[in-house]
Amino acid sequence: MSTTQYASTSQESEPVKFAYWVPNVSGGLVISNIEQRTHWDLDYNIKLAQIAEQSGFDYALSQIRFTAGYGAENQHEPVSFSQALLHNTTKLKLIAALLPGPWNPAVAAKQIASISQYTGGRIAVNVVSGWFRGEFTAIGEPWLDHDERYRRSEEFIRALRGIWSEDNFTFRGDFYRFTNYSLKPKPLQPLPEIFQGGSSRAARDMASRVSDWYFTNGNTPDEIKKQIDDIRAKAKAHGRTVKIGVNAFGIARDTEAEARAVVAEIIAKANPEAVNAFGHEVKNAGAASPEGQGNWAKSTFEDLVQYNDGFRTNLIGTPQQIAERILALKDVGVDLVLLGFLHFQEDVDYFGKHVFPLVRELEARRAPRSQAAE
Ligand SMILES: Cc1cc2nc3c(=O)[nH]c(=O)nc-3n(C[C@H](O)[C@H](O)[C@H](O)COP(=O)(O)O)c2cc1C
């Protein structure tokens, strides 16, 4: 794959950042009966976080699930889990998922401010808007229409930022209200970064208005570029910039054939009922948007075996191939690659040893060329 296909739109001097999905839910990141040497308990995750920060990962993203469904039989709560990992690491930043509805912004702002104080500011949040209706029903939360979910998430983010940065914060929203509220202590500066997930128009519009980071499902550089161009044009109109993170399932092996055999086995051992039921659920959630499309609108059966279309990003092959494809993502404006793996501890270690040095080498080789072009 060519790495010089597009004029770069990202901040070229910044090295691409890496995050991994914290396996704080059981069953791993693929809906498949393939062997996965990944565990969801705290001890496994502490060791993983320590390997990850040694390997050069910048962030770890914890997930929020309230109930089982299509895998994820057990689920640890992400804010407390993130905090436990922070207390056992020194550099890694934890991005804790928050789901407006169950989380009220007053509680979330206070939790995160305290964790920021205890951990030298290593906490960030991922505001998710929900796709799993059954989960909302199970916990007695109203299930809003697609765009209403994003309207609530946007108010949630505005409230978080306001509470964290102002005294006597006053806010009159349709979902949340605050009157002369002064949070003490506030989080450390710089404020915790606010990530969000989603690909729909509502998700992109919200990112352009309020989020620091936009996380999206796996895809090809061409398709990701379309989203980035849209978000960055809208953000510019609001006088803002938004950074972009893209999901990928990483399979690095010494030969491409070995890596391809792994993905083929994951798909061959997929659980078809669970994959189809998951596909039905996520497509329904997006179909309720006015344009009838969501994050998973174009996902095939094979894509859905990985919850967030991570095979599509194609970080599957030799370390050299993967490094070149990461640079191709950077070329279209991607700032961060979020990785899921089959055997997290082993694969995180392998990426750190074999893939990241090649990425840094390619970035260093390019830097003089882009300066010369200026
Ligand atoms: C990287 C990433 C992480 C996400 N993490 C979660 C999560 O932990 N829990 C959850 O319920 N939804 C999660 N989501 C789902 C999104 O917040 C959003 O509800 C979903 O992508 C629907 O997007 P759409 O509006 O584009 O259809 C995540 C999405 C992405 C892209």
Ligand as a Chemical Component Dictionary entry (heavy atoms), coordinates in Angstrom:
data_LIG
# 
_chem_comp.id                   LIG 
_chem_comp.type                 NON-POLYMER 
_chem_comp.pdbx_formal_charge   0 
_chem_comp.three_letter_code    LIG 
# 
loop_
_chem_comp_atom.comp_id 
_chem_comp_atom.atom_id 
_chem_comp_atom.alt_atom_id 
_chem_comp_atom.type_symbol 
_chem_comp_atom.charge 
_chem_comp_atom.model_Cartn_x 
_chem_comp_atom.model_Cartn_y 
_chem_comp_atom.model_Cartn_z 
_chem_comp_atom.pdbx_ordinal 
LIG C1  C1  C 0 -13.806 3.562 19.770 1  
LIG C2  C2  C 0 -15.207 3.453 20.244 2  
LIG C3  C3  C 0 -15.453 3.076 21.574 3  
LIG C4  C4  C 0 -16.758 2.911 22.031 4  
LIG N1  N1  N 0 -16.959 2.487 23.324 5  
LIG C5  C5  C 0 -18.222 2.221 23.741 6  
LIG C6  C6  C 0 -18.455 1.686 25.048 7  
LIG O1  O1  O 0 -17.544 1.443 25.819 8  
LIG N2  N2  N 0 -19.751 1.435 25.391 9  
LIG C7  C7  C 0 -20.822 1.689 24.557 10 
LIG O2  O2  O 0 -21.954 1.440 24.934 11 
LIG N3  N3  N 0 -20.610 2.215 23.321 12 
LIG C8  C8  C 0 -19.358 2.489 22.907 13 
LIG N4  N4  N 0 -19.152 3.011 21.647 14 
LIG C9  C9  C 0 -20.333 3.329 20.820 15 
LIG C10 C10 C 0 -20.508 4.806 20.498 16 
LIG O3  O3  O 0 -20.473 5.675 21.560 17 
LIG C11 C11 C 0 -21.791 5.075 19.721 18 
LIG O4  O4  O 0 -22.904 4.908 20.542 19 
LIG C12 C12 C 0 -21.902 4.150 18.566 20 
LIG O5  O5  O 0 -20.689 4.135 17.872 21 
LIG C13 C13 C 0 -23.049 4.574 17.618 22 
LIG O6  O6  O 0 -22.575 5.469 16.720 23 
LIG P1  P1  P 0 -23.411 6.080 15.535 24 
LIG O7  O7  O 0 -24.206 7.205 16.091 25 
LIG O8  O8  O 0 -22.378 6.547 14.588 26 
LIG O9  O9  O 0 -24.260 4.987 14.973 27 
LIG C14 C14 C 0 -17.848 3.180 21.168 28 
LIG C15 C15 C 0 -17.591 3.560 19.832 29 
LIG C16 C16 C 0 -16.298 3.693 19.363 30 
LIG C17 C17 C 0 -16.065 4.093 17.943 31 
# 
loop_
_chem_comp_bond.comp_id 
_chem_comp_bond.atom_id_1 
_chem_comp_bond.atom_id_2 
_chem_comp_bond.value_order 
_chem_comp_bond.pdbx_ordinal 
LIG C1  C2  SING 1  
LIG C2  C3  SING 2  
LIG C2  C16 DOUB 3  
LIG C3  C4  DOUB 4  
LIG C4  N1  SING 5  
LIG C4  C14 SING 6  
LIG N1  C5  DOUB 7  
LIG C5  C6  SING 8  
LIG C5  C8  SING 9  
LIG C6  O1  DOUB 10 
LIG C6  N2  SING 11 
LIG N2  C7  SING 12 
LIG C7  O2  DOUB 13 
LIG C7  N3  SING 14 
LIG N3  C8  DOUB 15 
LIG C8  N4  SING 16 
LIG N4  C9  SING 17 
LIG N4  C14 SING 18 
LIG C9  C10 SING 19 
LIG C10 O3  SING 20 
LIG C10 C11 SING 21 
LIG C11 O4  SING 22 
LIG C11 C12 SING 23 
LIG C12 O5  SING 24 
LIG C12 C13 SING 25 
LIG C13 O6  SING 26 
LIG O6  P1  SING 27 
LIG P1  O7  DOUB 28 
LIG P1  O8  SING 29 
LIG P1  O9  SING 30 
LIG C14 C15 DOUB 31 
LIG C15 C16 SING 32 
LIG C16 C17 SING 33 
# 
